[in-house]
């Protein structure tokens, strides 16, 4: 095998670059290299891989994204140029589902509100009506996007005795529905009947602002919104409006529409939990993500088949 030149847009943690053997030359974006020599590109999900960047690397054969989402890549254009694009599915399922459920519990039981209340010296003793929240065993969870992560969230929700409904581009298998005790419903029915709505769909042209003013208007009073997918799936300004008028009781957000910028009003709302995009942030998962991204490049050039190509 001839030497392969790999451009890594950011330094990769966990000593993962050591996985490349002497057949690979590693370059970083601030190194000196010739664009026409680069055959593999490893971006993070925060790196925009535009048509212009792709065109500037004429010998590019593979883009190995560090992350399961790939809305940062002009995917269709890459395919039209015969470039293989890979992502890292599967490895972050459980950690993201765990964090999703942490947000569900945190918002439903008003954990941060109660914590701040106590720390501010306002706790004067047990009170029968202090910080009443939502009983999960009596609540309906609506899952939008029933892929690996959506199903993992459903599995956790089943353990809490929740009623689970979901909407997806296509129904999951009957066996999976039975295992998860999940019922497929049309999108509008999910929007209008869920006590908690959790988003797990990819960001595409079709899902941009999937949750907008009209959707908020159809929701139950007191609904809770959870987003660990991609920020632009929700119109953030409209979310703020409906949090202010009480239609939305609370929200748990790990992603934001103009990340890392956050809609200013959200920062001052007691009924909102805001996290800095840490859905997959465990040592175990993040190491697996980076390792898979590197191995996709290695397998592509050594065996002509990356491990997880996007189809």
CORPELIN-V344291 format. One line per field, one symbol per residue. phi: phi as a letter, one per 40 degrees, with the letter a starting at -180 (. if undefined). burial: I if it has 16 or more other C-alpha atoms within 10 Angstrom, else O. A space follows every 50 residues. Layout:
phi->???
burial->???
This chain:
phi->.ccbcbbbcacccgfccccccccbcbbbccccacdcccbbbbccccccbc dccdccbcbcbabbcciccbccbccccdcccgccbbbbcgcbdccccdcd cccdccccbfccdcccdcccgccbhdbcbcfcbccccbbbbbbbhbcdcd cccdcccdccgccbbabadaccccccdcccfbbcbcdcccdcbccbbbca cccbdcccfdbbdccccccccgcbbbbbcbdccbccccdddccccgdcca abbbbbcbdccbddcccbcccbbbbcfbdbcbddcccccccccccccccc ccbgaccbccb
burial->OOOIIIIIOOOIOOOIOOOOOOOIOIIOOOOOOOIOOIIIIIIIIOOOIO OOOIOOIOIIIIIIIIIIIIIIIIIOOIOOOOIIIIIIIOIIIIIIIIII IOIIIIIIIIIOIIOOOOOOOOOOOOOOOOOOOIOIOOIIIIIIIIIIII IIIIIIIIOOOIIIIIIIOOOIOOOOIOOIIIIIOOIOIIIIIIIIIIII IIIOOOOIIIIIIOIIOOIIOIIIIIIIIIIIIIIIIIIIOIIOOOIIII IIIIIIIOOOOIOOOIOOIOIIIIOOIOIIOOOOIIIIIIIIIIIIIIOI IOOOOIIIIOO
